[in-house]
Amino acid sequence: MRQYLQCGRFGFALDKRPLVMGILNTTPDSFSDGGRYESLEFAVSRAEEMIGEGVDIIDVGGESSRPGAPAVPLAQELGRVMPVLYALRDMGKPLSVDTYKPQVMREAIIAGADMINDINGFRAPGALEAVQGSDCALCVMHMQGTPQSMQQDPRYEDVVAEVISFLRERVDAMVAAGIERERICIDPGFGFGKTVEHNYALLRNIGRMQQEIGLPVLAGVSRKSMIGAVTGKPVEQRLAGNIAGALAAIAHGARIVRVHDVVETVDAVNVWQAATI
């Protein structure tokens, strides 16, 4: 499997250690931290805090993708994301933008985004064209349905095989559009149209995904219902479960973990790394 990720102004040797991506939601309705970093001042403060905590990539989102979340108009998403990008772009860390809208992708890349993280797998008309001429990293994710409907009744014959097939097809389409494989990572989409059983089957098979597709996996299990289902804890009490989920993903081969609890995850990853070298 390829061990390098081209990420805009940055490059990562993924064989050295797993990367920690910190979540920075600028939305009022995200499932665990909605409204906390909605103002520019608080968003910048949280980003500075994450940098001090050892974050590798900061993922900025302007539209909630929690189950049942309504779509956000383009202008509103741009109004949330763009000021944060401009404020953070010279802080020395790669900036990812979590969006499925091609126009947001275009504007984010112009503003200096180093990565586009698309829950829709770059399937929207114009999405591939929006990113193909840049050097930013691209995270292609699997989602069954839409955020409005995805958790109503998710079904698969073989969730692991079907997710791998979808991701392979999207990667092939991206490569056919002239996008270099070294810019691409894959995300099985934990919680996006999956039951708890589906999520843990995918978690256990991260290594298989990477081997069959030949690209690094980004895993985002932080604070999700798959953690709550095992621990019985509400969102605000899932720290230990979140760290265990991140380390389980890394143990199964994930190269990037997307988390809310940055400093705790960085410490856990460093200890895990020291113990497994």
Secondary structure, DSSP 8 states (H G I E B T S, - for coil): ---EEEETTEEEETTT--EEEEEEE--S--TTTTTTT-SHHHHHHHHHHHHHHT-SEEEEESS--STT-----HHHHHHHHHHHHHHHTTSSS-EEEE---HHHHHHHHHHT-SEEEETTTT-STTHHHHHTTS--EEEEE--SS-TTTTTSS---SSHHHHHHHHHHHHHHHHHHTT--GGGEEEE--TTSS--HHHHHHHHHTHHHHHHHH-S-BEE--TT-HHHHHHH---GGG-HHHHHHHHHHHHHTT-SEEEES-HHHHHHHHHHHHHHH-
